[in-house]
Amino acid sequence: MNPIKFSICIPTYNRAKYLHDCLERCVRDVKSDFPFEIVVSDNASTDDTTEVVQKFIGQGAPIRYFKGETNVGMIPNMNSAFRLARGEYLLYLADDDRLIGDEIDAIVHYMDENRNLTACYAPWHITDGVTDIDKGVFYELEKDTIYPKRSFAEVFNLMIQRHIFPEIGIYRNSAFRAAWVPREICHFCFPMLAHMLDQGDIAFRKKPFYRQVIRSAIGNRTQGGHHLAMTAWDTYRGGLEYFLYFGIKRGKIGTSLDDRHTQEYLCRQFTLERMAVAIRLLISQNKDYLKSYELYTRMEFGGRGDHAQLAAIRDGLPLAVALQTLAWQVNATAGVSRLIISGFADSSIIKERLLKVNFPSRVEIVDEPAEHAPELVEHAAVLVSSAEHRERFVTLGYLPNLVFSQEDLIQTVLL
């Protein structure tokens, strides 16, 4: 009999102060009536992560600590944490997130009572770590439900209807061993769910056991989840298609032409909704209007032009994309150290707006000089208000592909 009931698996890299808070909360909040362990897989950190972990081990915390010699990447390090775990049940914890101890106990008892369960999934709180207030949950369920082994159609419908990401769950280790395999083009959580469901029953419970911290009192940090949300939306579609493929191979998903059209439509709508989330994060966190416009075109083409996220950015998007295109062109061209602004009634407005679209700080923004010295001409790009002004600067010797008019920058932005 396994003496360790469950393992909390924490992959980490160079985030010692966040890990300290995470471990402190684990020790304080997880008070189970059965033995558990905390497995920390350190992805070759160069900060004081080792000292932080050793401090808690010295205080008697049930931690097993492993440090890799080289950084192997986020997903392989997550795999390391899982593979090193000894518990009957496994759960993942990001090094800056939090667990709800009482609900973990409830799920472990629930899985003990339902031995056919390979995994138990649940929504998670979205928590402000500064105010310690839960701002909402990522999907909602009205009741706890067990889905029988290989009920692929029912689980697919649930994910589509509730827009569920099966990212947060507690896994039975005996099923996990074969279920967790490397998948990259298809977002790992959907293949993982397919493999778990292929081996046995799975459950979705309505009550969260996990808190994702979106704002930390410790300081600003990069959130891996947000990065994925901004860039990995196509892998989500790949994951859904993988899940359907698995169900088809097991004879549990329809394959008629109508079935295929419906499945394609549902996967596409799911992906388009994730694109809307990506647009919101790209603008609010990165001020990346170029990528946002690319996603805008795909959402519009996909029939979601009426989406609230597109309506919220539509008016200001063309100018922001045009100016960020200019910023990109200037930054990508070797030797350009100045941008000359010419022909505008108030150049200060243009300068102010350029600074809001990640214009490179190494490039000085200046008004047109009285004289066009050769050393200036050689290292300058130009923004003019009209095509007529453009020809004058080309005549003065400025490189033709570095003299931009408003028309050049705006003509590829169609809303």
C-alpha positions, 0 to 999 in steps of 0.5 A: 500500500502506498504510504503517500496519499497525494503529491503536490508537484511544483515545477519552478525556475528562478522564482525563489520569492514566489516559491517561498510564498507558495510553500509557506501557503502549502504548509499552512493550508494543506492539513490533510488527515493522510500523508502527502508530499511536495515535489519541487522540480527546479529547472536549474535555477541560478537564484536562491531557490535551493536555499528557500527549499532547504529552509522549509525542509529544515522546518519539517515540511514534507518536501522532496527537492530535485534540481536539474543541471540544465534548463529543459523547458517548462513542460519537460520540467513539469513532467519531471515533477510528476515523474518524481512523485510517489503519491497515489494521486498527483496534482500540479501547482504553479510556483505562484498559485495557491491550493484550497486544502479542504477541497483537496481532501474532499476530492481525494476522499471522493476518488477513494470512494470511486475507484474507477476514476482516473482523474477529477477536474474542477474549475479554478478561482481567478484571484487577486493576490494583492487584495486576496479577493477571488475575482471569478472562476474559470468556467462554472458547473452546477453539479459534480458529474462522473463521465464513464470510461470512453464517453468521448462525445459527452465530455467533448460537448461539455468542454464546448458548452462550458468552454472548459480547459481541462488544465486543473485536475487531480490524477490517479498515479496508476493511470497517469503513468501512461497518460502523460506523454509529450504533446506540443502541437496539440495542447497537452491538457486535451490529449491528457484528458483523452488518455485518462478517459480512455483508461477509466471514468473521469469526474468534473466537480463544481467546487474549485480546489485551486487559485490562479493568482493574476496579480501578486503582492510580491511583485510583477512576474511573467505568467506562463498561462498568460503567455500561452493564452496570447500565443497558443490558441491554435494548439487549443484547437489541435488539442480538441481535434486530438481528443475527437480523433481519439474518440473516433478511433475508439468508436465513440465519436460520429464520423458522418459528413454532418458529424464532421462539419459540426465538429469542425464548426465547434472546434473553430468557435472554441478557437475563435473565442480563445483568439478574443482572449488573446487580443485582450491580453496582447493589448492590455499587457504587451500593447501588441497591436500588430498581432491583435490585428492579425487575430482580428482578421481571423475572427472577422473571417470566422464570422465573429465580427460582432464579438464584444472584444472586437467592438471594444478596439475597432475605432482606435485599431487602424492608427495603432497598427499603422504606427506600430508597423512604422515602429517595427520597420524602423527598429528592424532596419540596421543603422537607423537612429532617428525618425523625422516627422514632417507635414503634420499640423501637430507633430507632438501628437504623433510623437506621443502616440508612437511612444504608446505603441512600443516605439524603440527607445534607441531611435530619436523622434525629431521634427524636420531639420532646417538642413539635411546633412549627409550624416542625418540622411544616412541614418534617418527614417521619415514619416510624412503626412502625404505621398507628395511630401514623400517625393521631396525627401527621396529627392533629398537623398533619403532611402525610398523604402525608409520614407513612409507616408500615412497611406503606406502604413494604413493601406494594409489595415482593413476593418 
